[in-house]
Every structure is written in structure tokens, then in C-alpha cells.
Amino acid sequence: MQSTRAKHLIVPGLAKAGTTFLYDNLSRDTAYFNVPVRKELNFFASQNTGSLARYLKLFPKASENKFYLDCSPVYLESGRPIANNISACLEGRDVWFIVAVRNPVEALISHYYHDLKSNIGRMRRLKEFDTFSIWDPKILQKYVKKRSEEIKRLRTVGYDKILGMHQKDLFKSDASGVIGNFLSIELQPFQNQKVSNPGGWLPYYIYGGKSGSFVEYDGALYEIPAKALVLVSNARSEIKFNASEDFAHHALTLQSTFSRRITVDKSYFTPAIDEYHALCDSLGLIPDQLDLPDIIDFVPTTPRINEALAKQLKRISA
């Protein structure tokens, strides 16, 4: 007999393993899912998780006979006891979990450059960091969390409906069928024509200083005014006019610590590889054969400014 209790589907990770792709496809199926106000609610990553009523307010058009959809990869990245937070808040409600995993070296590198473009390099966050090199053990540790331990805690508090999937399998033609069978619903075929949330690039700054500078866009040069600070980061490009020398110096100093190329023996990623195998074991998932080269060599793409920022600058050459 089918349960009449409220249902939740939580996708707690992993970052850069397909959670946005899953959200984009599942949220289209509104016959089965209550879509939240945004993809990443991050509600259960808080040290002081709010009440159920507060959580449900994040689903403005909810129906109790549909799954509440929460795709928040921070849950397995935060290092906080999300299992306890979820069980306390959702007591008496049925909860399913889907955990997407990926080649750990690819995932770590993608996550690092994603953070550079999305968080670390952004002007509003500049003062929060003095350095952000992947060669810094503290930074590397940020990407090697004991996610397998949190899966074990989920099982310990009574959650047994946990599906592990490799990222590559999300894009196969039967992915919606696999997930539909797991949830006992009939999902629409997934749309996989595009990457929902691509990895990062290497953002950089240009400071106009006392006499100004320039930047290239679509084969033309654009003038950067004196004292203006420009973040070159594709669609996330920004400009701060009349930036102080101290602010600009901090930006340029931080930028100098970004890892411009990753060339290292694969043993450097052993902690991530070991955790990948532990995570697959906790999920009952057969790990992929990684076949990593002895030397990992990765060069991130170089961004450019976007059209919106170019319109704020004076064009000085064709």
C-alpha cells in the first residue's frame, strides 16, 4: 500500500556532478514535483535549521501529493550533520535521496575553477580571501570532504531510500526511467542537449591605475578608465569605477594565487580518490575504472569580458 505521508526528494550532491542537470529536468515535471523558489535551498546546511513551516515556505505552489524537490550540493560539502537536521525537520515524512558522483579528479578540478568564477573572484567577496591556490593544503581540503560518512549517518537515522548514480549515467537515454523506478513514478525523458551549469575558468583583473588601461573584446580594444577595476570573467565580468588602490592591490594579489595550470602527479589527489571509493561503497555503487594518467595536466580556459561590460567602456580601436 502506497504511503500517504508527504514526500521529499533531496539531491545533496555532489558539486559538479550533475545536480543542476537533475534539477533542470526534474523541475520540468511539475506533475510530480513541488518546485522550490530556487535550485539550491541549502536549508539543512545551517547550524540552526528552521522549522518545517519555514522550510515549506520555500515551495510557494506546493501540493502534499507531490515530491518536494531540493537539489543542494552544499549538503555533502558543508561538513555539517545534515542527516540529523533533515530527520529533525522532516520527521514523519518520507524522504528519498539521489547522490550523483563523478571522476574525483575531474570533479575536484572543476569545482575549484567553478569556485573561482562564481565566488572567490567576485568583487563582493574579495575581502574574504587572501589566497586561493589549489596547492594550499587548506584549500585542497575544502574539496575532499568525508561525504561517505554523511551517507552512513543518513542510513543510521533511518533513511534507506538512497540512489547513487554516476554523472555519465545521468545523460543516458534510460536515466529518467531509472530515477522514475526509484521514485515509483513515470518521468518524462530527460533533455540533455546542453550542459546546465558548466565548470569554471580562470578569472582575472585589470586595474586602470593612474592613467588607465585597455581590454580586448571581439577584436576591438576598449579603454579602462583610470582607477577602474575590471574583472574579466565571461558573463560574470564586472567593473568597479574609482576603486581604491588598496582594493585593487588586494584583487591583483589574490588573483596571483589562483592556480593557472594544474600539473602534478596523480598521487596528489589520493585523498579525493580514496573518498570516491568510500562514497561509492556507502552508496552500493560500483566505482568507475578511473584510468588516470601518471601526471595530471589541466589548463583552464581564459575568459573575456561580456557585451554588457563592453558597453560601459569607450571603444578605442576597430
DRENSEFI-674287 format. One record per residue (C-alpha): x, y, z; residue number from 1. Coordinates in pm, whole numbers, plus 50000, padded with zeros to 5 digits. Layout:
<nodes>
(node (X,Y,Z),NUM)
...
</nodes>
This chain:
<nodes>
(node (50000,50000,50000),1)
(node (50138,50337,49898),2)
(node (50223,50576,50181),3)
(node (50004,50884,50219),4)
(node (50279,51074,50400),5)
(node (50436,51384,50246),6)
(node (50728,51303,50013),7)
(node (51064,51473,49965),8)
(node (51339,51418,49709),9)
(node (51673,51559,49816),10)
(node (51977,51570,49587),11)
(node (52258,51654,49832),12)
(node (52545,51640,49584),13)
(node (52794,51610,49459),14)
(node (52901,51950,49339),15)
(node (52996,51950,48968),16)
(node (52849,51602,48922),17)
(node (52519,51686,48753),18)
(node (52293,51827,49025),19)
(node (52189,52125,48811),20)
(node (52113,51892,48521),21)
(node (51897,51683,48752),22)
(node (51719,51988,48888),23)
(node (51650,52131,48543),24)
(node (51493,51807,48424),25)
(node (51303,51710,48738),26)
(node (51164,52060,48794),27)
(node (51006,52047,48446),28)
(node (50793,51755,48563),29)
(node (50554,51960,48774),30)
(node (50302,51676,48776),31)
(node (50529,51504,49027),32)
(node (50742,51774,49187),33)
(node (50692,52081,49402),34)
(node (50946,52325,49262),35)
(node (51124,52548,49515),36)
(node (51193,52921,49486),37)
(node (51549,52842,49371),38)
(node (51753,52535,49294),39)
(node (51985,52540,49595),40)
(node (51789,52592,49915),41)
(node (52081,52496,50142),42)
(node (51828,52484,50425),43)
(node (51966,52181,50607),44)
(node (52328,52301,50592),45)
(node (52256,52567,50852),46)
(node (52375,52512,51207),47)
(node (52032,52620,51329),48)
(node (51788,52456,51090),49)
(node (51449,52624,51095),50)
(node (51108,52470,51139),51)
(node (50917,52260,50889),52)
(node (50678,52551,50832),53)
(node (50971,52775,50740),54)
(node (51109,52511,50502),55)
(node (50775,52460,50328),56)
(node (50750,52834,50262),57)
(node (51030,52780,50010),58)
(node (50778,52588,49797),59)
(node (50513,52854,49721),60)
(node (50290,52637,49500),61)
(node (50315,52308,49682),62)
(node (50083,52011,49687),63)
(node (50123,51741,49952),64)
(node (50079,51462,49694),65)
(node (50393,51570,49505),66)
(node (50761,51537,49591),67)
(node (50923,51842,49746),68)
(node (51237,51885,49533),69)
(node (51558,52010,49697),70)
(node (51885,51998,49498),71)
(node (52152,52146,49725),72)
(node (52505,52007,49671),73)
(node (52627,52207,49970),74)
(node (52464,51940,50190),75)
(node (52752,51699,50126),76)
(node (53010,51979,50111),77)
(node (52933,52167,50432),78)
(node (53075,51915,50678),79)
(node (52770,51972,50898),80)
(node (52537,51696,51027),81)
(node (52270,51725,50761),82)
(node (52134,51380,50845),83)
(node (52034,51499,51191),84)
(node (51899,51829,51055),85)
(node (51685,51655,50793),86)
(node (51548,51391,51029),87)
(node (51459,51654,51290),88)
(node (51283,51884,51044),89)
(node (51115,51620,50826),90)
(node (51011,51380,51100),91)
(node (50714,51169,50992),92)
(node (50765,51247,50622),93)
(node (50910,51015,50354),94)
(node (51246,51118,50209),95)
(node (51432,50986,49903),96)
(node (51790,51082,49814),97)
(node (51977,51083,49483),98)
(node (52354,51127,49502),99)
(node (52543,51195,49179),100)
(node (52913,51107,49173),101)
(node (53188,51179,48924),102)
(node (53553,51100,48849),103)
(node (53703,51256,49165),104)
(node (53994,51431,48994),105)
(node (53771,51585,48727),106)
(node (53517,51686,48990),107)
(node (53775,51845,49219),108)
(node (53939,52048,48943),109)
(node (53602,52155,48800),110)
(node (53479,52255,49146),111)
(node (53794,52461,49213),112)
(node (53762,52666,48894),113)
(node (53386,52692,48941),114)
(node (53451,52849,49280),115)
(node (53696,53095,49125),116)
(node (53441,53216,48870),117)
(node (53135,53206,49094),118)
(node (53258,53306,49437),119)
(node (53623,53367,49513),120)
(node (53699,53609,49231),121)
(node (53380,53814,49258),122)
(node (53429,54170,49381),123)
(node (53174,54137,49659),124)
(node (53378,53851,49811),125)
(node (53730,53980,49755),126)
(node (53799,54084,50112),127)
(node (53709,53737,50239),128)
(node (54022,53574,50093),129)
(node (54394,53644,50088),130)
(node (54493,53339,49888),131)
(node (54319,53061,49696),132)
(node (54569,52821,49547),133)
(node (54490,52455,49493),134)
(node (54843,52385,49621),135)
(node (54742,52516,49963),136)
(node (54653,52208,50177),137)
(node (54370,52402,50345),138)
(node (54217,52486,50006),139)
(node (54259,52130,49879),140)
(node (54084,52001,50190),141)
(node (53781,52212,50101),142)
(node (53721,51973,49810),143)
(node (53789,51646,49993),144)
(node (53503,51616,50241),145)
(node (53407,51286,50407),146)
(node (53081,51259,50214),147)
(node (53072,50884,50263),148)
(node (53042,50937,50638),149)
(node (52735,51155,50588),150)
(node (52572,50886,50373),151)
(node (52632,50641,50658),152)
(node (52472,50888,50901),153)
(node (52167,50915,50675),154)
(node (52126,50539,50696),155)
(node (52186,50544,51072),156)
(node (51897,50784,51132),157)
(node (51668,50562,50926),158)
(node (51692,50674,50565),159)
(node (51735,50379,50329),160)
(node (51593,50515,50002),161)
(node (51927,50640,49862),162)
(node (52016,50609,49494),163)
(node (52373,50664,49377),164)
(node (52435,50746,49010),165)
(node (52746,50820,48811),166)
(node (52732,51156,48634),167)
(node (52779,50995,48293),168)
(node (52472,50778,48353),169)
(node (52252,51084,48402),170)
(node (52290,51158,48032),171)
(node (52190,50813,47911),172)
(node (51852,50758,47749),173)
(node (51728,50544,48038),174)
(node (51823,50789,48317),175)
(node (51468,50918,48366),176)
(node (51345,50557,48375),177)
(node (51599,50459,48643),178)
(node (51502,50755,48860),179)
(node (51133,50704,48788),180)
(node (51155,50343,48904),181)
(node (51336,50455,49218),182)
(node (51056,50703,49296),183)
(node (50773,50482,49160),184)
(node (50664,50748,48909),185)
(node (50679,50781,48529),186)
(node (50910,51069,48441),187)
(node (50941,51250,48109),188)
(node (51260,51168,47914),189)
(node (51544,51396,48019),190)
(node (51657,51677,47790),191)
(node (52034,51650,47765),192)
(node (52120,51877,47475),193)
(node (52315,52123,47688),194)
(node (52530,52138,47999),195)
(node (52318,52311,48260),196)
(node (52597,52454,48474),197)
(node (52938,52424,48308),198)
(node (53262,52428,48504),199)
(node (53474,52732,48562),200)
(node (53757,52924,48405),201)
(node (54044,53139,48529),202)
(node (53907,53489,48601),203)
(node (54150,53780,48618),204)
(node (54160,54151,48699),205)
(node (54281,54457,48510),206)
(node (54332,54783,48701),207)
(node (54327,55120,48529),208)
(node (54569,55273,48780),209)
(node (54660,55639,48736),210)
(node (54649,55657,48357),211)
(node (54402,55386,48252),212)
(node (54441,55060,48063),213)
(node (54259,54861,47796),214)
(node (54089,54529,47734),215)
(node (54005,54340,47414),216)
(node (53656,54232,47317),217)
(node (53554,54083,46979),218)
(node (53871,54205,46810),219)
(node (53840,54565,46933),220)
(node (54014,54745,47217),221)
(node (53819,54918,47493),222)
(node (53955,55176,47734),223)
(node (53955,55105,48105),224)
(node (53940,55442,48284),225)
(node (54193,55541,48548),226)
(node (54115,55388,48887),227)
(node (53864,55144,48738),228)
(node (53899,54778,48827),229)
(node (53771,54523,48574),230)
(node (53704,54157,48646),231)
(node (53737,53957,48323),232)
(node (53510,53656,48371),233)
(node (53280,53598,48071),234)
(node (52916,53657,48168),235)
(node (53026,53732,48525),236)
(node (53253,54020,48424),237)
(node (53231,54329,48645),238)
(node (53369,54681,48672),239)
(node (53423,54898,48977),240)
(node (53483,55263,48896),241)
(node (53702,55467,49131),242)
(node (53839,55158,49302),243)
(node (54088,55241,49574),244)
(node (54449,55136,49528),245)
(node (54422,54912,49835),246)
(node (54116,54734,49695),247)
(node (54278,54690,49354),248)
(node (54603,54571,49512),249)
(node (54415,54308,49711),250)
(node (54234,54190,49396),251)
(node (54556,54158,49197),252)
(node (54737,53988,49485),253)
(node (54457,53735,49532),254)
(node (54445,53672,49158),255)
(node (54817,53593,49158),256)
(node (54749,53296,49388),257)
(node (54494,53134,49154),258)
(node (54631,52814,49004),259)
(node (54686,52893,48637),260)
(node (54773,52537,48547),261)
(node (54749,52209,48734),262)
(node (55037,51976,48652),263)
(node (55102,51722,48924),264)
(node (55148,51353,48994),265)
(node (54813,51179,49034),266)
(node (54914,51081,49388),267)
(node (54840,51442,49488),268)
(node (54471,51355,49453),269)
(node (54490,51030,49653),270)
(node (54266,51163,49935),271)
(node (53996,51252,49680),272)
(node (54031,50916,49503),273)
(node (54011,50724,49831),274)
(node (53700,50917,49935),275)
(node (53542,50850,49594),276)
(node (53575,50476,49651),277)
(node (53444,50508,50007),278)
(node (53147,50709,49881),279)
(node (53064,50456,49610),280)
(node (53082,50180,49873),281)
(node (52845,50371,50104),282)
(node (52601,50409,49813),283)
(node (52629,50047,49698),284)
(node (52759,50180,49366),285)
(node (53029,50011,49159),286)
(node (53307,50271,49114),287)
(node (53422,50358,48766),288)
(node (53761,50243,48646),289)
(node (53939,50579,48664),290)
(node (54240,50508,48434),291)
(node (54415,50829,48540),292)
(node (54742,50930,48373),293)
(node (55050,50935,48596),294)
(node (55070,51312,48553),295)
(node (54751,51517,48574),296)
(node (54779,51817,48341),297)
(node (54494,52067,48317),298)
(node (54488,52418,48172),299)
(node (54171,52621,48240),300)
(node (54014,52833,47971),301)
(node (54082,53206,47961),302)
(node (53768,53421,47982),303)
(node (53688,53754,47820),304)
(node (53461,54041,47914),305)
(node (53097,54028,47809),306)
(node (52897,54262,47588),307)
(node (52725,54430,47882),308)
(node (53058,54538,48029),309)
(node (53196,54642,47690),310)
(node (52904,54886,47655),311)
(node (53023,55061,47970),312)
(node (53367,55123,47820),313)
(node (53492,55352,47544),314)
(node (53589,55172,47224),315)
(node (53931,55291,47112),316)
(node (54003,55075,46806),317)
(node (53817,54870,46545),318)
</nodes>
